[in-house]
Amino acid sequence: MNILLVRILFVVGSFIIGYQTLSVGGSGLIGAGIGAGAALLMILLEIGLRKVSVTGLSSAVFGLILGLIMAKLVGDAFSLAQIDVESLGTIRVTLTLVFCYLGMVIALRGKDEFNIIIPYVRLRRQDSPEEITLFDTSVIIDGRIVDICKSKFLGGKMIIPKFVLRELQQIADSTDPIKRQRGRRGLEMLHTVQKEAGVDITIHEEDFAETNEVDAKLVKLAKLLGASILTVDYNLNRVATIQGVKVLNINELANALKPMVFPGENMQIKLIKEGKEHNQAIGYLDDGTMVVVEDARRLIGQEVKVAVTSVLQTQAGRMIFTKIEK
């Protein structure tokens, strides 16, 4: 049953109720019209409120209940004083309005901290927690997520926030041809993950309208759901880690899976271009690891046998320094 069918049934039900309510005295058609009109008005109101998130609504209700409780307590305290009934009634109404307003506003401002609100209580066994992984824009565009999903290394529930999908769409619609190509590649990768890799991906509707940056929204959602973030963005990795969010970085996984080499080992490498230092030449392994060869500039374009002298691990990856084997 979809939303359109529910709306049609609601209009029909309101039509019938209105007809039966005012059918006495020959006003049945007027009542039916009033019922149908009221139903259409409610549907328009519902469409206008579709941007209201479940978190926001739950927080507002929580704040309203808290405000009512506080108004009742403070009102009872005023009733102990020598105040006439009419003034006491006015005070109670005023306190109710003030505390309800303050409760709802405070709850909405701090809605991201309400992890105990009913819609976000996850009833599950503590010894088998549900793993939730959030995809960011960079990891979708990167493309390696397809092979990772096919290999079944990722488990649990996978979620793409709606604001990430919106950012991906904006990149695909960009006037910059490079950005547009990257955005379209990301949409293709997402389609491939869903169809070929057989991964069930959920779109999450939470938007955090008060926050503009996508990375900040992603960290907030991860904290709210107790989820991990899958990314290749170094800055997002650092920011999320500082805030206590678990990050799965594909670049770190790729570096961990690269074969280990040790000083003294020999390898065959094709020299591609000059190095930054004098008389250096550079080649690459199949996994993209950079190999720097000393005193080999004259041999660019050839395949040579080299011996490893040292290995340097950087944020960008692993660099292997070698010399030509005599």
C-alpha positions, 0 to 999 in steps of 0.5 A, a space after each residue: 500500500 503506497 501513500 497515494 492509496 492511503 490518501 484516496 481512502 482518507 478522502 473517500 472515508 471523509 466524504 462518507 462520514 460527512 454525508 452521513 453526519 449531515 444527511 438529516 434534513 437533506 444536507 447530505 451532499 453539503 456534508 459530503 463536500 465539507 468532509 472531502 474538503 477537510 480531507 483535501 486540506 489535511 492532505 495539503 497540510 501533510 504534504 507541507 510537513 513532509 520535510 519534518 523529520 521523525 527525530 524533530 517531531 519526536 524531540 518536539 513531543 518530548 519537549 512538549 511533555 516536559 513543558 507540561 510537567 514543569 508548568 504543572 509543578 510550578 502552577 501547584 507551587 503558586 496555588 500554595 500562595 494566597 491568590 484568587 481563583 481567577 488570577 491563579 487560572 491566568 497564571 496556570 495558562 501563562 505558565 503552560 504556554 511559556 514552559 511548552 514553548 521553551 521545552 519544545 525549542 530546547 528539545 529541537 535545538 538538542 534533538 541530535 542528543 536524544 538517543 533514547 527517543 522511541 524511534 531510535 531505540 534499537 531493540 536487539 541482543 547486546 551480544 549481536 549488535 547491528 552494524 550500520 555503515 554510512 557511505 559518504 560522497 567520496 567513497 561512492 565516486 571512488 568506485 572501489 566500493 563495488 569490488 569491496 561489496 562484491 567480496 562481502 567484506 562489508 556486513 550489516 546495514 548500509 545506509 546512504 543519507 539523502 543529503 549525500 545523494 543530493 550532493 552527488 546529484 549536484 555534482 553530476 549536474 555541475 557545469 564543470 565537465 570534470 565534476 560532472 563526470 565524477 558525479 555521473 561516475 558516482 551514480 553509476 557506481 551506486 547503481 552497480 553496487 545495488 544491482 551487481 553486488 546484490 547489496 541492500 542499501 537504505 536511503 536515510 531521510 534525516 537532513 539536519 537542516 540547521 547544518 550546511 556542511 555535508 561532512 558535519 551532517 554525516 558525523 551527526 547522523 553517525 553519532 545518532 545511529 551509532 554507525 561507522 562512516 565509509 570514506 576515502 576523505 582524509 579530512 572527514 576521517 580526522 574530524 569523525 575520529 576526533 568526535 568518537 565516530 568509527 571510520 572505515 577508510 578504503 585508502 587505509 585498507 588498500 595500504 594494509 593489503 599491499 605486499 610487504 617489502 623489506 630492504 635487500 629484496 630484489 624486484 623488476 620495475 619499469 622506469 616511467 619518469 624522472 624523480 624529484 631528486 638528481 638522477 632519480 627515476 620512478 616506476 610503479 608496482 601493479 598496486 600503484 606503489 611508487 618505486 624510486 630508483 637512484 642513479 637511473 635517469 638514463 634508463 627511463 623507459 627500460 625495465 631494470 632489476 633493483 634492490 630495495 634500500 628502504 621503505 617510507 610510509 606516508 599518508 598518501 601511501 607507501 614509497 619504496 626506495 631502491 638502487 640498481 642491482 649491479 
